[in-house]
Amino acid sequence: MPTDWSVVTWMQRWRQQSTLWRAPSSGQEHFYLETNNCCVIPLENDEFTIYSSTQAPAKHQKYVAHVLGVPAHKVVSKTKRLGGGFGGKETRSIFLHCAVAVPAHALRRPVKLSLDRDEDMQMTGQRHAFMCRYKVGHTSEGRITALDYKLYNNAGNSWDLSAAIMDRCLLHCDNVYKVDNMRVAGRLCRTNQASNTAFRGFGGPQMTVEQVARAVGRPVHEVRELNMYQEGDVTHFKQVLEVFRAPTCWKEVKASSQYEERMKQARVATNSNGVLQGYLDDRGHSVVESSALLCQMPQFDPRPAL
């Protein structure tokens, strides 16, 4: 991570090719087909069996045992299958199980709870909405020389996984691009909305490279190639990229998809007003890379695929 001085210096040096952007990213409902539901069955000797639709059975065991005041080994948590989860059933279903466990314990009778769709959407939170304010310095050919990110996420009304999600965003904000001078800061914003939570695929923003490509007037895939990490490069959090797959994957995908030829066909099909003619499958093509699982680390890899 460079010092503040180095980032400011590079921003001043490339002030003729630097731009300040504001990029909002809205939340998103998980909309799993099966809503949150659970059944708690009391057994003898203060033992309980939980049947639940959850991605984290161990967490439910821990918190139900805590609420009931019994040792964790007396709570058996079972999940046979899920009707979808996508991160939305990792933590946000815990309070439902605890609420069901209390009457099951008091009445010594099985208790089941299943949310309908509107209740589930109102209570369980969504993908975090993000606001990114960033300034990028670049050369006239599109090479990114400095990047200053300020990230804000809508955490909702509780902590939940907001800090972990921000950590992932701070580690992924470089995606697969090398930036020698980079500063990134994140803040969690507490709001009066339902607590937001994990959702598949957060991190790895693409907007910076696309904006730079527009600013310098070059095709975005050329700017991606120009800035892409290479084997042995070091990230902004000091990870050395070993067995780095991105350049190889990029070349193979472009070749196997005949990307260049398809782009030529798309340009031919475009009239003077910029409107593409012909069939729907001729309306445009794009190739985008992601940082997840494109490198292997023998000891530490902060980029697991979610």
N, C-alpha and C positions, 0 to 999 in steps of 0.2 A: 504494500500500500504506500503510495507516495505521500510526501508531506503536503500540507496545504499550499506551501510556497511553490512547489513544483507544478501543481495543477494551475494555480493562478498565473505563474510565469508562462506556461504553455498557452493558456487562454489569451493572455496579452499578446504573445508572439503571433498567434494565429487569429487575431481579432477580426481580420478581414474575411476569414472563412469560418467564423464561429456563429452559432445560432442558439437562441434560447427557445425551448419548446415546452409545452404543457400537454401532457398526455393522460387523460382520464381513462379508467377501465372499470366498467360497471360490474356489479355482482351477478350471480347466476344461481338459479335454483337447481338442486341436484336432480329432482324429479325422478327418483327411483320408482319403479313400478309398484313395489311393495312398501307401504308406509311403515313407520316405526310401530312395533308391537312387541309384547312380551307376556309371559305367563310365569308366575312364581308359585311354586307348590311347596307348602311346609311339610316337613317330615318329622320323625321323632327326634328327640334329643336336640331340639333347636337346629336341625339341619334343614337346608332349603335347596331345591333344584330350580334353576332359572332356564327357561327356554326363550330365546330372544333372537331377534333379527339385528345382529350387530357385527361390526368389523373388529371389535375388541372385547372378546369374552372375559379376558383376565381383568380388564379395568372394571367391568360390571361386577365381577366377583368381589373385587376389592372394596368398591364403594357401597354395595349392598350390605356386605359384612360390617362395614363401618357404621352405616345407618342403623342396623339392627343390633349392634353391640355384641356380635358373635365373632369368633375366630374365622379367618378366611377359609380354613379347611372345611368348615361346615357349610359352605356355600358352593354348590356345583353349578357352573355356568355352561350351558350347551347351546351351540349354534349349528343347526344342521345344514341350512343353506340360506342364501340371501336373495331377495328379489331386487337386487341392485343396492349399491351403497355409495361408491365414488368418493369416499371420505366423509360423507354426511352422517354415517352411522358409527363413527369412531368414538366420538365423545358426546355428541348432542343427544344420544339416546339414554345416557346414564341416568339422568334425573327422572325419566319415565320409569325405569326399573326400580329406582329407590322409592318412588311414589307408590308403586304397586306392591313392593315388598312390605311396606308398613302395615296395610290392612291384612295382607296374607299372614303376617306374624301375629297381629292382634286377634284375628278371627279364627286362626288355625284352619283356614280354608284356602283352596287355590283361587288366585285372582288373576284375571287377564285384562290387558288393556291394548286396544288397537286404535291408533289415531286415524281419523279420516283425512282426506287430502288437504283441505283448507287449514285444519288444525296443525298438521305436520309442517306445512309451508310457513305458517305464522310463528311456530315455536322453535324450529330447529336451526335456523340460520342458513346462510348461503356461502358461495364463494366470496372472498373478501373483495370489496370494491377498492381500487387503488387510484391514487393520484400521483403522477410522476412529473416533477419539474426538473428539467435537465438542460444542461448546456454542453454542446459538443464542439470541439475544435477539430478541424480537418484541413487537409491540403486541397488544392484545386483539382487533384485527380481522384479524391475521395478517401484517402487514407486517414483514419481517425487517429489523432495525436493526443487528444485530451478529452476527458469526459467527467462531468460533475453531475451526479444524480442526487435528487432529494425525493424520497419515497414515503408515501403516507398510505396506511391501510385503515379501512373502516372495521375496527375490531368488534363493534357492537357493545353490548352492556356487560361483558365479562372477558376475562383473560383468554380462556380456552386455549386454542393453538395459535393464536395470533402472532406471538413472538417467534415460534418455530417457523411459521409461514413467512414472516419478514426475514428471518435468518436465511431461508432458502432463496428468497428473492435477492437478498444482498449477495449471495454466492453465485446466483445464476445470471445476474444482470449483465455480465460480459458475454453470455451465451457462448459462442465459439470464436469470438473476435478478440484479437490482441490490441490492448490499449495501454501504452506505456505509462501514461499519466492519468490516474483515475482516482476519483473520490466519490464515495457513496455513503449516504446516511439514510436511516429509516426511522419512522415514528409510527407508533400505534395510536389510533384515534378512538377514544371512548365515546360512544354515541348512545342514543336511547332506542336503538333497534335491537332485534334479537341477536344474540352473540353469533358472529360468523365463525366459520370453521374450515376444516380442510376440504379441498376439492382437487380432483385429479388434474395434474399438469400445470400447476402454478409455477411461475418463474419463466426465465428465458424470453424476455421481451424482444420483439423484432423491429419496433418502430424507429429506433435510432438509425440503423443502417439504411432503412427505406427513406428516411428524411434526408440523410446525407446524399443518397443517390439522386434524389430529386434536386437537391441544392446544386450539385455539380453537373447535372445533366447527363448522367451515365446510367446504363441499365443496372438494375439493382443486383443482379447475379454477378456482375463484374465487380461491384463494390464489395460484395460478400467475399469473393475470392481474394480480393486485394487485402482484406483485413483479417482473414481467417488465421487462427492459431496453427502453428506447425509443431511437429515433434520436438520436444525438449523445451518449448516455451514455458514461461512461468506466469500463472494467473495473478490477479490482483490480491488474492489471499495466500500467495506463496506456494501454490501447488505446482509441482513440476509435471508436465504432461508427458506421461510415458505410455507407450503403445496407443498413441492417439489416432483414432479412426476417422475423424471428421473429413480430412482432405481426400482420403481414399473413397469413403462413402459418397462424397460429393461428386467425384469424377465418375464413379460407377453409375450413380443414379442419372447423371446427365447423359452418359453414353447410352445406357439401356433404355432410357425414355425418349431418346432422340430429341432432346430438349431444344437444341439449336435449330434443327430442321422445323420443328413445330412452331417455334417463335417466328421463323421466316414465313411460314404459311399463315400465321395469324396476322403478320404485318401486311401481307399481300391482300388478305381479306378485309383490311381496314380501309374505309373510304376517306376522302379528304376531310370529313367532319369528325374523324376519330371514332366512327361507329362501325363495329365489326359486322360484316355481312356473312350470310350463309348459315350453317347449322349451329346448334347450341354447343357442340363439342369443339367448335373452332373459335370460341369467344375469348380465349386467353389461357396462358399457362404460367405456372409459377413453381419454383423449387425452393424449399426452405429447410434449413438444418436446425437441429436442436442439440444442446450440450449433454443431455442425459445419456449415460452409458456409451459415450463416444471415447472414453479413455479408461484405462485400468490402472488402479493404484495398488501396490502390494500391501500397504498398511492403512491408508486413509483416503476415502473418497466421499466428499460431501455432496455428491450429485447422484444419489440413487433415483431411479425413475419412480414417480408417484403415480 
